[in-house]
Amino acid sequence: MSSLERLTRHAEARLERLRAAGQHRSLKPTSRGPEARARRGGRGLVSFCDNDYLSLSCDPRLAAAAGDAANRYGVGAGASRLVTGDCPLNGALEKRLADMKGMEACLVFGSGYLANVGTIPALVGKADTILMDALSHSCMHAGARLSGAEIRVFRHNDVAHAGELMREAQGQVLVLTETVFSMDGDLAPLEELAALCEQHGAWLMTDDAHGLGVVAQTNPAPIQMGTLSKAAGAYGGYVCAPAPVIDMLTSRARSLVYTTGLPPPVLAAAITALDIMRDEPDRARRAMANAKLFCELMGLPAPESVIVPVIIGEESRAMAISDALEREGYLVTAIRPPTVPEGTSRLRVTFAAGHTEDDVRGLGEALGRAMAA
Ligand SMILES: Cc1ncc(COP(=O)(O)O)c(C=O)c1O
């Protein structure tokens, strides 16, 4: 058998296993538009599953800023930031982010994923310990594994459990958590975790991917990462920290050093998005009001963020409900293992500034019908 045949057979065997486990995924071309609208397979739909919480990704002001930047600086960065890829828009964006977060300095990365996989191994290594919340995002796990540190996982939002693990930890301890949990939409007890870290000389690092511009939370963590691909409607990741930490990451974070800088149009769009977040606080209020209305309609507890999980349990049922909603004109993705624990397949319903009250009521009614079927 040739190498090519062996490769093809290997892929086919894995695909078969994925299909048997119901874990085969496929891409669905989707054209997104303003105000939470989308087109898929020639049909117009209302999207309740993206992370464009402030409905900024299709805002003409972001598009105009991107176009201007493309004309001025080009569409690509051309090189790593440490070579010639450090277009001045990086510095401008970093200054805005640091000011917004009340932090000393900031470093922009190619994405949130790259920020986590670069920062965590630059902070701790083999002799150290990482304590992380059980629901931390996959890219925090990836960064933790790359660091070589011992990884201990504490029960979700359980500070007492984190404290128990802290007492057994070796070397420098880095504690990782999300500010707003991506799949459950609940908030981390940041003050309590920070107090625990202070008591033990540990460092707290938070992932604010789903909080920036939407949830105003006091965050005492000295290392705060996040992304520009969700509420900011653009792309890119960042880490805010004391200036010497940022200086060190600039030399040591491999996912900054060995990859091309962000495209200037993306940087310009992100800067414009941060301006809009500051000038139009009503966007976050509208998104939150939509989430509250949905929870009232569905008899769910009041939401802590604009992410509302509707736990279904069985994977096939979650998929069937998602399909039924799409037939009625609503896009709500079913999230299933391995993204969430076995038996907790769910609809991850997300709310945006662009949804109208009628959109939310329509979704509630369609979901009621789909769940009763
Ligand atoms: C909690 C969390 N962290 C990080 C990321 C990665 O961010 P990005 O999409 O910018 O790579 C995501 C995105 O899915 C996320 O949900």
The ligand as an SDF file (V2000), in Angstrom:
LIG
                    3D

 16 16  0  0  0  0  0  0  0  0999 V2000
  -13.3680   31.4120   26.5800 C   0  0  0  0  0  0  0  0  0  0  0  0
  -12.6870   31.5320   25.2670 C   0  0  0  0  0  0  0  0  0  0  0  0
  -11.3860   31.8250   25.2410 N   0  0  0  0  0  0  0  0  0  0  0  0
  -10.7160   31.9760   24.0850 C   0  0  0  0  0  0  0  0  0  0  0  0
  -11.3540   31.7810   22.8800 C   0  0  0  0  0  0  0  0  0  0  0  0
  -10.5630   31.9040   21.6180 C   0  0  0  0  0  0  0  0  0  0  0  0
  -10.7230   33.1910   21.0650 O   0  0  0  0  0  0  0  0  0  0  0  0
  -10.4800   33.4240   19.5160 P   0  0  0  0  0  0  0  0  0  0  0  0
  -11.7380   33.0360   18.8250 O   0  0  0  0  0  0  0  0  0  0  0  0
  -10.1550   34.8730   19.4130 O   0  0  0  0  0  0  0  0  0  0  0  0
   -9.3360   32.5510   19.1220 O   0  0  0  0  0  0  0  0  0  0  0  0
  -12.7090   31.4870   22.8490 C   0  0  0  0  0  0  0  0  0  0  0  0
  -13.4040   31.3220   21.5540 C   0  0  0  0  0  0  0  0  0  0  0  0
  -14.0740   30.3990   21.2640 O   0  0  0  0  0  0  0  0  0  0  0  0
  -13.3970   31.3480   24.0760 C   0  0  0  0  0  0  0  0  0  0  0  0
  -14.7000   31.0300   24.1070 O   0  0  0  0  0  0  0  0  0  0  0  0
  1  2  1  0
  2  3  1  0
  2 15  2  0
  3  4  2  0
  4  5  1  0
  5  6  1  0
  5 12  2  0
  6  7  1  0
  7  8  1  0
  8  9  2  0
  8 10  1  0
  8 11  1  0
 12 13  1  0
 12 15  1  0
 13 14  2  0
 15 16  1  0
M  END
$$$$
